[in-house]
Amino acid sequence: MSGVRRARILDAPAIARIEVETWRSTYAGILADESLLGMSVERLTATWTSELRRWPRGIMVWDGGRDGLLGYGQCGRQRDRSLPFKGEIFMLYVTPDAQNNGIGRQLLLAMLGSLATSNYPSALVWVLRNNPARFFYERLGAKLALHRQIPFGGRLVEALGYGWNDLSATLDHWVRSGDRSTGR
Ligand SMILES: CC(C)(COP(=O)(O)OP(=O)(O)OC[C@H]1O[C@@H](n2cnc3c(N)ncnc32)[C@H](O)[C@@H]1OP(=O)(O)O)[C@@H](O)C(=O)NCCC(=O)NCCS
């Protein structure tokens, strides 16, 4: 059956493939061509295999059954303790051919649900200023909270921090709207 589930070690090659495909389609013209062309599914498979061994709980995939994996995301404790958010969405990628079908929303709500049940009452996501994905996060209730230059793809780029101050309220809102994919 299709839908969100926690990632397994055997998902590493599919996660790596989605990462390469989405980075190249999303960040062309934003990040240096060399860093996009230099991405390797083999190297990323090794990285994801060790990440899945180390901390599988924070990694979720959208499994399309016979169509394979169509998206993935990673979440956990917020990395910068000086910021007023406890949890963080580290990444969220839906393969280009499958975007705009509700997969990103299901993955995001599942991760926010997982953070809430892990006792993180709030969450943050960083998105490049030039990436239209920020409008997706706004649609899902995040509010612009922070600006920062971050190292990304080998250069410093301007990023925006979008926050959910109250994950319970966000999740209640989406459950009331009929979305059952909160992972709770
Ligand atoms: C951003 C991303 C995760 C969204 O996932 P998706 O499956 O395409 O989005 P969904 O179909 O779940 O969209 C949910 C809602 O957000 C809206 N939305 C999605 N992308 C949007 C965009 N770029 N601009 C405005 N609204 C957007 C949809 O229209 C939908 O609205 P609705 O509730 O009114 O129907 C996906 O497009 C993606 O992987 N993009 C490339 C990689 C990327 O930038 N990731 C984020 C890095 S921080």
Ligand as a Chemical Component Dictionary entry (heavy atoms), coordinates in Angstrom:
data_LIG
# 
_chem_comp.id                   LIG 
_chem_comp.type                 NON-POLYMER 
_chem_comp.pdbx_formal_charge   0 
_chem_comp.three_letter_code    LIG 
# 
loop_
_chem_comp_atom.comp_id 
_chem_comp_atom.atom_id 
_chem_comp_atom.alt_atom_id 
_chem_comp_atom.type_symbol 
_chem_comp_atom.charge 
_chem_comp_atom.model_Cartn_x 
_chem_comp_atom.model_Cartn_y 
_chem_comp_atom.model_Cartn_z 
_chem_comp_atom.pdbx_ordinal 
LIG C1  C1  C 0 8.557  21.385 -1.645 1  
LIG C2  C2  C 0 8.019  19.962 -1.793 2  
LIG C3  C3  C 0 8.585  19.089 -0.671 3  
LIG C4  C4  C 0 6.493  19.989 -1.694 4  
LIG O1  O1  O 0 6.007  18.677 -1.870 5  
LIG P1  P1  P 0 4.807  18.404 -2.909 6  
LIG O2  O2  O 0 4.434  16.985 -2.806 7  
LIG O3  O3  O 0 5.240  18.893 -4.251 8  
LIG O4  O4  O 0 3.671  19.384 -2.351 9  
LIG P2  P2  P 0 2.137  19.036 -2.013 10 
LIG O5  O5  O 0 1.487  18.521 -3.267 11 
LIG O6  O6  O 0 2.067  18.164 -0.814 12 
LIG O7  O7  O 0 1.575  20.495 -1.692 13 
LIG C5  C5  C 0 0.858  20.812 -0.506 14 
LIG C6  C6  C 0 0.306  22.235 -0.658 15 
LIG O8  O8  O 0 1.409  23.139 -0.810 16 
LIG C7  C7  C 0 1.271  23.858 -2.044 17 
LIG N1  N1  N 0 2.600  24.006 -2.641 18 
LIG C8  C8  C 0 3.505  23.044 -2.907 19 
LIG N2  N2  N 0 4.613  23.562 -3.465 20 
LIG C9  C9  C 0 4.371  24.891 -3.579 21 
LIG C10 C10 C 0 5.121  25.990 -4.110 22 
LIG N3  N3  N 0 6.347  25.808 -4.623 23 
LIG N4  N4  N 0 4.562  27.227 -4.067 24 
LIG C11 C11 C 0 3.336  27.426 -3.547 25 
LIG N5  N5  N 0 2.568  26.423 -3.027 26 
LIG C12 C12 C 0 3.081  25.174 -3.060 27 
LIG C13 C13 C 0 0.404  22.969 -2.930 28 
LIG O9  O9  O 0 -0.244 23.714 -3.935 29 
LIG C14 C14 C 0 -0.561 22.388 -1.913 30 
LIG O10 O10 O 0 -1.547 23.365 -1.607 31 
LIG P3  P3  P 0 -3.107 22.986 -1.361 32 
LIG O11 O11 O 0 -3.173 22.449 0.027  33 
LIG O12 O12 O 0 -3.800 24.293 -1.480 34 
LIG O13 O13 O 0 -3.485 21.984 -2.388 35 
LIG C15 C15 C 0 8.406  19.345 -3.184 36 
LIG O14 O14 O 0 7.823  20.115 -4.211 37 
LIG C16 C16 C 0 9.880  19.239 -3.399 38 
LIG O15 O15 O 0 10.481 18.220 -3.042 39 
LIG N6  N6  N 0 10.489 20.281 -3.994 40 
LIG C17 C17 C 0 11.874 20.244 -4.385 41 
LIG C18 C18 C 0 12.816 20.054 -3.226 42 
LIG C19 C19 C 0 12.715 21.125 -2.154 43 
LIG O16 O16 O 0 12.789 22.304 -2.457 44 
LIG N7  N7  N 0 12.555 20.667 -0.903 45 
LIG C20 C20 C 0 12.518 21.564 0.244  46 
LIG C21 C21 C 0 13.894 21.867 0.696  47 
LIG S1  S1  S 0 13.865 22.859 2.187  48 
# 
loop_
_chem_comp_bond.comp_id 
_chem_comp_bond.atom_id_1 
_chem_comp_bond.atom_id_2 
_chem_comp_bond.value_order 
_chem_comp_bond.pdbx_ordinal 
LIG C1  C2  SING 1  
LIG C2  C3  SING 2  
LIG C2  C4  SING 3  
LIG C2  C15 SING 4  
LIG C4  O1  SING 5  
LIG O1  P1  SING 6  
LIG P1  O2  DOUB 7  
LIG P1  O3  SING 8  
LIG P1  O4  SING 9  
LIG O4  P2  SING 10 
LIG P2  O5  DOUB 11 
LIG P2  O6  SING 12 
LIG P2  O7  SING 13 
LIG O7  C5  SING 14 
LIG C5  C6  SING 15 
LIG C6  O8  SING 16 
LIG C6  C14 SING 17 
LIG O8  C7  SING 18 
LIG C7  N1  SING 19 
LIG C7  C13 SING 20 
LIG N1  C8  SING 21 
LIG N1  C12 SING 22 
LIG C8  N2  DOUB 23 
LIG N2  C9  SING 24 
LIG C9  C10 SING 25 
LIG C9  C12 DOUB 26 
LIG C10 N3  SING 27 
LIG C10 N4  DOUB 28 
LIG N4  C11 SING 29 
LIG C11 N5  DOUB 30 
LIG N5  C12 SING 31 
LIG C13 O9  SING 32 
LIG C13 C14 SING 33 
LIG C14 O10 SING 34 
LIG O10 P3  SING 35 
LIG P3  O11 DOUB 36 
LIG P3  O12 SING 37 
LIG P3  O13 SING 38 
LIG C15 O14 SING 39 
LIG C15 C16 SING 40 
LIG C16 O15 DOUB 41 
LIG C16 N6  SING 42 
LIG N6  C17 SING 43 
LIG C17 C18 SING 44 
LIG C18 C19 SING 45 
LIG C19 O16 DOUB 46 
LIG C19 N7  SING 47 
LIG N7  C20 SING 48 
LIG C20 C21 SING 49 
LIG C21 S1  SING 50 
# 
